[in-house]
Amino acid sequence: MHSFKELSAALASCALGLALSAPVQADYPTRPVQLVIPFSPGDTDQMLRPITEKMGQYLGQPIVMNYKPGAGGGIGAAYVASAAPDGYTIVGSSPGALVVVPLANKEIKYTTDSFAPVAAISLGGMMIVASSKSKYKTLADVVADAKARPDGISYGTSGAMGISHLLGETFASEAGIQLRHIPFQGSAPAVTALLGGHTDIAVSAVGPARAHIQSGSLRPLAIFSSKRLAAYPDVPTLRELGYDVGSPTLYGLVAPKGTPPQVIDMLYQAARKVVADQGDEVGKTLGTIGAEISVLSPQEYGAYLQEQRALFSKAIGLIRE
């Protein structure tokens, strides 16, 4: 795996050198690049900003965030899918807007294939959390209580048919339990409701829960990821606990389908350059929100998005059965 990545990086570096010599690329970018964030401020933007702000230093033009929330990320993603494929309009997201929304909402006119992957740049996670005042000390406590009281335990998420909802239902199916879903307009409101005693547990993005975990108000029970996060070394993954659910939650950049490969590569190489030159600083910044650097090439990120599409297609099937 490492040798493949090293070869890919070497080939990409060569491609960048060739691209820079071509007249069509000598002019890119000549103006700021618009990075559409399809959610409200406070989560996705925090996962991307530490790298995208610095990418502008290598591109010679700033990457400017433009918030277009709504429809679970569908409004912003649709805007980019229909934009000119010239590298000046890209979207930054987790798989939520890029994979889950077009699968779950038949009114959405774009698909995962409407985009050209640029790069994954950071790794976060979704976690199951409980109030520190609750009786739930471990995930096993939740499962035992749910088996004793079918549909008696409520869990909050960032919204119906979103990533947190699908992960919650997949966990419940794997555990053989029934949980009562309570949707909110984002992870932050779901966490607030949990703190207020309005739900029993929550499936939340790491960022909105982090401050409350640090203060002792919330207790993390498990993380939906393929490995433990560096910021939470004592919190087990769902897979460690015996449940076949969870994968890395990567936040990345995509452009409209048809964007020239040379432009895609320039953006990707700028992200790699940030990590190579300023990785320690970026890593510390991401660490403050419980995230870490994870840069994947366009090809690797594209493969990840396709894996996520297969994963969440199955999860949506569980909800619709």
C-alpha positions as CSV (number, residue, x, y, z in Angstrom):
1,M,0.0,0.0,0.0
2,H,2.7,2.4,0.9
3,S,4.7,1.7,-2.3
4,F,1.6,2.3,-4.4
5,K,1.0,5.7,-2.7
6,E,4.7,6.6,-3.2
7,L,4.5,5.7,-6.8
8,S,1.2,7.6,-7.2
9,A,2.8,10.7,-5.6
10,A,5.8,10.5,-7.8
11,L,3.7,10.2,-10.9
12,A,1.5,13.1,-9.7
13,S,4.5,15.2,-9.2
14,C,5.7,14.5,-12.7
15,A,2.3,15.3,-14.0
16,L,2.3,18.6,-12.1
17,G,5.6,19.6,-13.7
18,L,4.2,18.9,-17.2
19,A,1.0,20.7,-16.4
20,L,2.8,23.8,-15.3
21,S,4.6,24.0,-18.6
22,A,1.4,23.9,-20.6
23,P,0.0,27.3,-21.6
24,V,-3.5,26.3,-20.5
25,Q,-2.3,25.9,-17.0
26,A,0.1,28.8,-16.8
27,D,-3.0,31.0,-16.4
28,Y,-4.6,29.0,-13.6
29,P,-5.7,30.4,-11.2
30,T,-6.1,34.1,-12.2
31,R,-8.8,34.8,-9.6
32,P,-9.9,33.5,-6.3
33,V,-11.3,29.9,-6.1
34,Q,-14.7,29.6,-4.6
35,L,-15.0,26.8,-2.1
36,V,-18.7,26.1,-1.5
37,I,-19.5,24.7,2.0
38,P,-22.9,23.1,1.8
39,F,-23.5,23.4,5.5
40,S,-23.8,26.1,8.1
41,P,-20.5,27.3,9.8
42,G,-19.1,25.3,12.6
43,D,-18.3,21.8,11.4
44,T,-17.3,21.0,7.8
45,D,-15.6,24.4,7.4
46,Q,-13.4,23.7,10.5
47,M,-12.3,20.4,9.0
48,L,-11.2,22.0,5.7
49,R,-10.0,25.5,6.5
50,P,-6.6,24.7,8.1
51,I,-5.5,23.3,4.7
52,T,-7.5,25.2,2.1
53,E,-6.5,28.6,3.4
54,K,-2.9,27.7,3.1
55,M,-3.4,26.1,-0.4
56,G,-3.9,29.6,-1.7
57,Q,-0.3,30.5,-0.8
58,Y,0.9,27.9,-3.4
59,L,-1.8,28.6,-6.0
60,G,-1.2,32.4,-5.9
61,Q,-4.9,33.0,-5.4
62,P,-7.0,32.6,-2.2
63,I,-9.6,29.8,-1.7
64,V,-12.6,31.6,-0.4
65,M,-15.4,29.8,1.5
66,N,-19.0,30.4,0.4
67,Y,-21.7,28.9,2.5
68,K,-24.7,27.4,0.8
69,P,-26.5,25.2,3.4
70,G,-29.8,23.4,3.0
71,A,-31.3,20.0,2.1
72,G,-28.6,18.2,4.0
73,G,-25.9,19.7,1.9
74,G,-27.8,19.1,-1.4
75,I,-28.2,22.8,-2.3
76,G,-24.5,23.6,-2.2
77,A,-23.5,20.4,-3.9
78,A,-26.0,20.9,-6.7
79,Y,-24.8,24.4,-7.2
80,V,-21.2,23.1,-7.8
81,A,-22.3,20.2,-9.9
82,S,-23.9,22.6,-12.4
83,A,-21.0,25.1,-12.3
84,A,-18.5,25.7,-15.1
85,P,-15.8,22.9,-14.9
86,D,-13.0,25.4,-14.8
87,G,-11.5,24.9,-11.4
88,Y,-12.9,28.1,-9.9
89,T,-15.9,26.6,-8.2
90,I,-15.4,23.5,-6.0
91,V,-17.2,22.0,-3.0
92,G,-15.9,20.8,0.3
93,S,-17.8,18.1,2.3
94,S,-17.9,14.8,4.0
95,P,-19.7,12.0,2.2
96,G,-23.0,13.5,3.4
97,A,-23.6,15.9,0.6
98,L,-21.6,14.0,-2.0
99,V,-22.9,10.5,-1.5
100,V,-25.8,10.2,1.0
101,V,-28.0,13.1,-0.2
102,P,-28.3,11.9,-3.8
103,L,-29.0,8.4,-2.7
104,A,-31.7,9.3,-0.1
105,N,-33.4,12.2,-1.9
106,K,-35.0,11.3,-5.3
107,E,-35.5,15.0,-6.1
108,I,-31.8,15.7,-6.1
109,K,-30.5,15.9,-9.7
110,Y,-26.8,15.2,-9.2
111,T,-25.0,11.9,-8.2
112,T,-21.6,11.2,-6.8
113,D,-20.5,10.8,-10.5
114,S,-21.4,14.4,-11.2
115,F,-18.1,15.4,-9.6
116,A,-14.4,15.1,-10.2
117,P,-12.6,14.2,-7.0
118,V,-9.7,16.6,-6.1
119,A,-8.4,15.3,-2.8
120,A,-9.4,14.1,0.7
121,I,-7.6,16.4,3.2
122,S,-8.8,15.6,6.7
123,L,-10.1,12.8,8.8
124,G,-12.8,13.2,11.4
125,G,-15.4,10.9,12.8
126,M,-18.9,10.3,14.0
127,M,-19.4,9.1,17.6
128,I,-22.0,7.8,19.9
129,V,-22.2,10.0,23.0
130,A,-24.2,10.0,26.2
131,S,-24.7,12.6,28.9
132,S,-22.2,12.1,31.8
133,K,-25.3,12.2,34.1
134,S,-26.8,9.1,32.4
135,K,-26.5,5.5,33.4
136,Y,-24.7,4.6,30.2
137,K,-21.0,4.1,31.0
138,T,-20.3,2.0,27.9
139,L,-22.0,1.0,24.7
140,A,-22.8,-2.3,26.2
141,D,-25.0,-0.5,28.7
142,V,-27.0,1.1,25.9
143,V,-27.4,-2.3,24.1
144,A,-28.6,-4.0,27.2
145,D,-31.1,-1.3,28.0
146,A,-32.4,-1.3,24.5
147,K,-32.9,-5.0,24.5
148,A,-34.9,-4.6,27.8
149,R,-36.9,-1.7,26.4
150,P,-37.4,-2.0,22.6
151,D,-37.8,1.4,21.0
152,G,-37.5,3.0,24.4
153,I,-34.2,4.7,23.9
154,S,-34.1,7.8,21.8
155,Y,-31.1,9.0,19.8
156,G,-30.5,12.4,18.2
157,T,-28.8,13.0,14.9
158,S,-28.1,15.8,12.5
159,G,-31.1,15.0,10.4
160,A,-33.3,12.3,8.8
161,M,-31.4,10.2,6.2
162,G,-28.1,11.9,6.9
163,I,-24.9,10.1,7.8
164,S,-25.5,10.1,11.5
165,H,-29.0,8.7,11.0
166,L,-27.8,6.0,8.6
167,L,-24.9,5.0,10.9
168,G,-27.3,4.9,13.9
169,E,-29.7,2.6,12.1
170,T,-26.9,0.4,10.9
171,F,-25.5,0.0,14.4
172,A,-29.0,-0.8,15.8
173,S,-29.4,-3.5,13.1
174,E,-26.0,-5.0,13.9
175,A,-26.8,-5.0,17.6
176,G,-30.3,-6.4,17.1
177,I,-32.0,-3.5,18.9
178,Q,-34.6,-0.9,18.2
179,L,-33.8,2.8,18.8
180,R,-36.1,5.8,18.4
181,H,-34.7,8.3,16.0
182,I,-35.0,12.1,16.8
183,P,-33.7,14.2,13.9
184,F,-32.3,17.8,14.4
185,Q,-30.9,20.4,12.1
186,G,-27.3,19.6,12.6
187,S,-25.0,17.8,15.1
188,A,-24.8,20.9,17.3
189,P,-28.5,21.0,18.0
190,A,-28.5,17.2,18.6
191,V,-25.8,17.6,21.2
192,T,-27.7,20.5,22.8
193,A,-30.8,18.3,23.1
194,L,-28.8,15.5,24.6
195,L,-27.3,17.9,27.2
196,G,-30.8,19.1,28.0
197,G,-32.1,15.6,28.6
198,H,-34.3,15.5,25.6
199,T,-32.7,12.4,24.1
200,D,-30.9,9.4,25.7
201,I,-27.9,9.3,23.3
202,A,-26.7,11.0,20.2
203,V,-24.8,10.2,17.0
204,S,-22.7,13.3,16.4
205,A,-19.8,14.6,14.5
206,V,-16.7,14.8,16.7
207,G,-16.3,18.6,16.4
208,P,-19.6,19.7,18.0
209,A,-19.2,17.2,20.8
210,R,-15.6,17.9,21.6
211,A,-15.9,20.9,23.9
212,H,-18.6,19.1,26.0
213,I,-16.5,15.9,26.2
214,Q,-13.5,18.0,27.4
215,S,-15.7,19.8,30.0
216,G,-17.0,16.4,31.3
217,S,-20.6,17.0,30.2
218,L,-20.6,14.3,27.6
219,R,-19.2,10.8,27.6
220,P,-18.0,9.3,24.3
221,L,-19.0,5.6,24.0
222,A,-17.8,4.6,20.6
223,I,-16.5,6.0,17.3
224,F,-17.7,5.0,13.8
225,S,-14.2,4.7,12.2
226,S,-11.8,2.1,11.0
227,K,-9.3,3.1,13.7
228,R,-9.3,5.0,16.9
229,L,-8.8,8.8,16.6
230,A,-5.6,10.2,18.0
231,A,-7.6,12.8,19.9
232,Y,-9.6,10.0,21.6
233,P,-7.2,7.1,22.1
234,D,-9.4,5.5,24.9
235,V,-12.6,5.5,22.8
236,P,-13.1,2.2,21.0
237,T,-14.4,1.9,17.5
238,L,-17.7,0.1,16.7
239,R,-15.7,-2.6,15.0
240,E,-13.6,-3.2,18.1
241,L,-16.8,-3.8,20.0
242,G,-18.0,-6.4,17.5
243,Y,-20.3,-4.4,15.3
244,D,-19.6,-4.4,11.5
245,V,-20.3,-0.7,11.0
246,G,-18.1,2.3,10.6
247,S,-15.6,3.7,8.2
248,P,-13.3,6.7,8.0
249,T,-15.2,10.0,7.7
250,L,-13.0,11.9,5.2
251,Y,-13.6,15.6,4.4
252,G,-12.4,16.5,0.9
253,L,-12.7,18.6,-2.2
254,V,-14.5,17.9,-5.5
255,A,-14.9,19.9,-8.7
256,P,-17.6,19.7,-11.3
257,K,-17.3,16.7,-13.7
258,G,-15.3,17.7,-16.7
259,T,-12.8,19.9,-14.9
260,P,-9.4,19.5,-16.7
261,P,-7.2,16.9,-15.1
262,Q,-4.3,19.5,-15.0
263,V,-6.4,21.8,-12.8
264,I,-7.4,18.9,-10.5
265,D,-3.8,18.0,-10.1
266,M,-2.7,21.5,-9.3
267,L,-5.3,21.7,-6.5
268,Y,-4.2,18.3,-5.2
269,Q,-0.5,19.2,-5.3
270,A,-1.2,22.4,-3.5
271,A,-2.8,20.4,-0.7
272,R,0.2,18.1,-0.6
273,K,2.5,21.0,-0.5
274,V,0.7,22.5,2.6
275,V,1.1,19.2,4.4
276,A,4.7,18.8,3.4
277,D,5.7,22.3,4.4
278,Q,3.3,23.1,7.3
279,G,2.0,19.8,8.4
280,D,2.9,20.2,12.1
281,E,1.0,23.5,12.3
282,V,-2.0,22.1,10.4
283,G,-2.0,18.9,12.5
284,K,-2.2,20.9,15.7
285,T,-5.0,23.0,14.4
286,L,-7.1,20.0,13.3
287,G,-6.2,18.3,16.6
288,T,-8.0,21.0,18.5
289,I,-11.3,19.7,17.0
290,G,-10.5,16.1,17.2
291,A,-9.5,15.6,13.6
292,E,-6.2,14.8,11.8
293,I,-4.6,15.2,8.4
294,S,-5.5,12.6,5.8
295,V,-4.6,13.6,2.2
296,L,-5.7,11.2,-0.6
297,S,-5.1,11.6,-4.3
298,P,-8.0,12.2,-6.7
299,Q,-7.9,8.5,-7.6
300,E,-7.8,7.3,-4.0
301,Y,-10.5,9.8,-2.9
302,G,-12.7,8.8,-5.8
303,A,-12.4,5.1,-4.7
304,Y,-13.3,6.1,-1.2
305,L,-16.5,7.9,-2.3
306,Q,-17.5,4.9,-4.3
307,E,-17.0,2.7,-1.3
308,Q,-19.1,5.1,0.7
309,R,-21.9,4.9,-1.9
310,A,-22.1,1.1,-1.6
311,L,-22.0,1.4,2.2
312,F,-24.8,3.9,2.5
313,S,-26.9,2.3,-0.2
314,K,-27.1,-0.7,2.1
315,A,-27.9,1.5,5.1
316,I,-30.7,3.4,3.3
317,G,-32.2,0.0,2.5
318,L,-32.4,-0.8,6.2
319,I,-34.4,2.3,6.9
320,R,-36.8,1.8,4.0
321,E,-37.5,-1.8,4.7
